[in-house]
Amino acid sequence: MQKTDKKPASKIRGAVCTLLFLTGLAATSQALAADTPHDYTLNVSAGGLKFSGQDDLRHSPVYDIRFGYDIVGTSIVDSLGIEGGLSYAYAKSTKDNTSARAYLMRVDAIYPFLPRKRLVPFLAVGAGGMVIQRPTKTDGAPLLAYGGGMKYFLTEYMALRLDLRQNILFNVGSRSDFQYMLGLSFLFDRDTKIRRLPLPPPPAAEKKGPAAPAVPILDFDKQQEPGKKEPEKPAESQPAVQLPLPAAVVAAPVAAVTGLLNQPEQPKTEAPQETLPAAKPVSEAPPQTEPAPQTREPLKVELAEPFAAPLPDAASQEMIESILCPIDPPATQKQRVLKKPSVTIFFDNGSAVIKPQFMPEINRIIAYVKKHPGSEVHIEGHTDRNGTSDRNVDLSRARMNSVKQTLIKKIGRVKVKLTEQAFGCRLPIESNREEKGRSKNRRATIEVTPP
């Protein structure tokens, strides 16, 4: 009876293994011919293995390692993964509490539903064998497996993975084991054109009013009726134009002189001379009737074309920025020596967040101020040359306020005098040509003057 039962089972196992092999080979050749994206994977998992009642073994933990090759198409039709690996379980017998070791070797075909998404559910079919080593004997049996799972990509190169398998073993008759695992999947040789995770959003731009030109443009083309004044706009609708003093002083003369020099020479037009009627001889007596009033034609004067002071070009704008934000510290600028106690805090590019490594220095200043009530604390904010001068002033003020709020929160009710100043990018201490120097310029300083 055993021989007659074993032959059909052997034929079924052989047919299933052959089918799996041919399916994987056909899909692999098709992917290589079409140059479909692919990747290599390393899967490390741990979970549990529930043996069948015929094995007389308790439910035990299982550890699994697998290597795979994934063909990443657009759907389950043109996607396939081939994985092979080893599972190890250490169990106790339910009869005599003896130890047993189980080794499960299996090759799986993985069919993903959404292969290019962040969450990838899949089906799995596999074949292999299991060996159970007991103190008295060693049993081995071939198996077929089916199940499924899912991957959730934490990064583009790493995913959290869940696997569920039902292992059907064929020895004398058949028995079924259930295996579940949770682990990580690492991708190698990944096609970078496929992105499963969304791109990070761009940094939110600060909302400001409409940008005003550095030099106001005078509109001479607009005709205005004599004796009629243009209605004044309410104060609320007129945006306040705040220009740093150096920008206004430098840009206005440059723009005015440039506009005058660029004007084309206009031809001079002479006004037509007024013609009067010829005088009559004195001997002739004028008629007694009142003469009719004479009408004169108005003089026509052609004016030269109006001009508008142009905006500063790129070279002028760069000159203005170099005055407001020097690239290198001026040669005449002496290195400032901070009073003691003092501390300098450095920030990341475009950030006003205090890094944790500077908190011990800030706490040292706070402890000193608490011991000396009435001290004067002076805070300054600085930036590098990246960005416009206006934005750098706002960023230096944000860094100054970040340090100020930290001090106020921790000082408590101790009486101190706080002074603050935001310099923007006007006072560099290192060159802004390289990142090493710019990182030194992105700073805030705290100086304490004892009472």
C-alpha positions, 0 to 999 in steps of 0.5 A, a space after each residue: 500500500 505504501 508503494 502505490 501511495 508514494 508513486 502518485 505523490 512523487 509524480 505530483 511533486 516532480 510536475 510542480 517543481 518542473 512547472 516552477 522552474 520553467 515559469 521562473 526561467 521563462 520570466 527571467 529570459 523575458 525580463 533580460 530580453 526586454 531590459 526590465 528593471 531588476 534588483 538583488 535582495 537579502 532577506 533576514 527574518 525571524 518568527 515562529 514554526 508550528 509543527 504538525 501533530 505527527 512531528 510531536 514537536 512544540 511550537 518553536 521560534 524560527 530564523 530565516 535567511 534568503 537571497 533573491 532576484 527580483 524582476 520589477 515590472 509594472 504589475 503581477 503579469 510582468 513581475 517575478 521574484 526568485 528566492 532561495 534560502 534556509 530556515 532553522 528552528 530549535 524545538 522540544 519534543 512533546 513526549 519526552 522533552 528531548 531537543 530537536 533541530 529542524 532545517 528547512 530549505 526552500 526555493 520560492 517564486 514571488 508574484 507581486 501585485 504592485 511591484 513599484 509601490 511603497 506597499 507591495 503585497 505578494 503571493 508565493 509558491 515554493 518547493 524544497 525539503 525539511 530535515 529534522 534531527 532528533 537524538 535517536 534519528 534524522 527524518 527528511 521529507 520533500 515539501 511544497 509551500 504556498 502563502 503570501 506576504 507584503 513588503 513596506 519600504 522604509 527607504 528605497 533600499 530597505 523594506 519591512 517584510 512579513 511572510 506567511 507559509 503553509 509547508 506541506 511535507 510528503 513522507 509517509 502520507 502528508 503533513 502540514 506545518 505553518 511558518 510565519 516570519 517578520 524581518 527586513 529586506 535589503 535591495 542591491 543593484 537597484 534601478 534608480 529610475 524606480 521610486 517607491 517613496 514620494 519626494 520630499 516637499 520643497 521648503 516653503 517660501 516665505 510669503 512677502 509683499 510684492 518686490 519693490 525695485 531698488 530705484 523707483 521708476 518715474 513714469 513721464 509717459 502718463 499724461 496728466 491734465 493741468 490743474 488736476 491732481 492724481 488722487 492719493 492712494 490710502 496709506 494702507 495700500 502703499 507698501 512700505 519700501 525699506 531699503 538698506 542705506 548703502 543700497 539706496 545711496 549706491 543704486 540711485 546715483 548709478 541708475 540716474 547717471 546710467 539713464 542720462 548717458 543712455 539717452 539718444 541725442 534729440 534734434 532741436 526743434 525751433 518754434 515757428 515764428 509768429 507772423 503779424 499783419 504788415 503795418 499800414 502807412 501813417 498817412 492813411 486814416 484808419 476806418 472808424 469801425 472797431 477792428 475785429 479781434 485777431 486770433 493767434 495760433 498756439 505755439 507748438 513745442 515738441 519735447 524730447 522723449 521722456 526717460 525712466 531711470 532703469 533698474 540696476 543691471 546684474 553687475 550693479 546688483 552684485 556690487 550692491 550685494 558685495 557691499 551689504 554682504 562681503 565675500 571676505 572679511 574687510 582688511 581693515 576689520 579687526 577680529 572682535 574678541 568676545 567678553 567673558 563669559 561668552 559662547 558662540 553657537 553655529 547653525 545649519 544652512 538656512 536653519 535657526 534651530 539650536 543643535 544639542 551639542 551647544 546646550 551645555 555651553 548655553 547652560 554654563 551661561 545660564 548658571 553664571 547669570 543665576 549666580 550674578 543677578 543684574 548681569 547684562 546679556 547681549 545676543 547677536 545673530 549672523 548669517 553667511 552670504 547665501 541668499 539675498 541681504 533682506 532674507 539674511 537679516 530675517 534669518 539672523 533675527 530668527 537665530 537671535 530670537 531662538 537663543 533669546 527664547 532659550 535663555 528666557 525659558 531657563 533663566 526664570 525670574 532672575 533679573 537680567 538686562 537683555 540686549 539683542 542685534 541682528 546683523 545679517 551677513 554684514 560681519 563675516 569672520 571667515 571667507 564665504 568662498 568655501 563651505 568651511 568659512 560659511 559654516 563659521 559665519 552662520 552663528 549667534 553669540 552670547 556675551 555677559 557683562 557682570 553687574 
